[in-house]
Amino acid sequence: MRFVVRNTGERAGSDVPQVYLGPPENPPVPMAVRQLVGFRRVTLAPGEAQEVTVRIDGRALSYWSVEDHAWVKATGRRPLYVSASSRDLRLQMEIDVR
């Protein structure tokens, strides 16, 4: 996932944007409303913007199947959030997990 972080302040600063993944519309098992799947620390000068890339591990898209005794991808449209914390959502989009 790629997004831009911008320092709108007058001083240099650091931030740790976090990426959360939600469950598909009809989850195959109970799933968290938002699961932390990645983060990246960035330090920016005043007014500076930086494109940030956070890779989402394949296991983050999966759940443990007791029946299959294996990790199984939870397919379908899933919400993806970029935030400063789990309660401070800044960006939202959907991804199609196949």
C-alpha positions in Angstrom: 0.0 0.0 0.0 1.3 3.5 -0.9 0.2 6.8 0.5 1.7 10.3 1.1 2.5 11.7 4.6 3.0 15.5 4.8 4.4 17.6 7.7 2.1 20.6 7.8 3.8 22.0 10.9 6.6 24.5 11.3 9.1 22.0 12.9 10.6 18.7 11.9 8.8 15.7 13.3 8.3 12.0 13.2 5.1 10.0 12.7 4.3 6.3 12.6 1.4 5.8 10.1 -0.4 2.5 10.6 -2.3 0.3 8.2 -5.3 -1.7 9.3 -7.3 -4.3 7.5 -11.0 -5.0 8.0 -12.8 -8.3 7.4 -14.6 -9.2 4.2 -18.4 -8.6 4.1 -19.2 -12.2 5.0 -16.2 -13.4 7.0 -15.7 -17.2 7.1 -14.7 -17.0 10.8 -15.1 -14.2 13.5 -12.5 -11.5 12.6 -11.4 -8.2 14.2 -13.1 -5.0 13.0 -9.6 -3.7 12.3 -6.3 -5.7 12.3 -2.9 -3.9 12.3 -1.1 -5.2 9.2 1.8 -2.8 9.0 3.4 0.5 9.9 6.3 2.7 8.9 8.2 5.4 10.9 8.9 8.6 8.9 10.7 11.8 9.9 9.9 14.9 7.9 11.2 18.5 7.7 8.6 21.3 7.9 6.4 21.3 4.8 8.0 18.1 3.5 5.9 15.3 2.0 7.0 11.7 1.5 5.5 8.7 -0.3 5.3 5.8 2.2 5.1 2.1 1.2 3.8 -0.4 3.7 3.9 -4.0 2.5 1.1 -6.3 3.7 2.2 -9.8 4.4 0.1 -12.6 2.8 -0.6 -14.1 6.2 -2.3 -10.8 7.3 -4.9 -11.6 4.6 -5.5 -15.1 6.0 -7.0 -16.9 8.9 -6.2 -20.2 10.5 -8.6 -22.9 9.3 -9.2 -25.6 11.9 -10.8 -27.8 9.3 -7.9 -27.5 6.8 -5.1 -27.2 9.4 -3.7 -24.4 7.2 -3.7 -20.7 6.6 -6.6 -19.7 4.2 -6.9 -16.4 2.5 -10.1 -14.5 3.5 -11.2 -13.4 0.0 -13.5 -10.6 -1.0 -13.7 -6.9 -0.7 -12.0 -5.7 2.4 -11.6 -2.3 3.9 -8.1 -0.9 4.4 -7.3 2.1 6.6 -4.3 4.3 7.1 -4.3 6.0 10.5 -2.4 7.6 13.3 -3.9 5.0 15.7 -6.7 2.5 15.6 -9.2 5.2 16.5 -7.8 8.1 14.3 -8.5 6.9 10.8 -7.2 9.3 8.1 -7.6 7.3 4.8 -9.9 4.5 3.8 -10.2 2.4 0.7 -11.2 -1.1 -0.2 -9.1 -3.9 -1.7 -10.2 -7.0 -3.5 -8.5 -10.1 -2.0 -8.5 -13.0 -4.4 
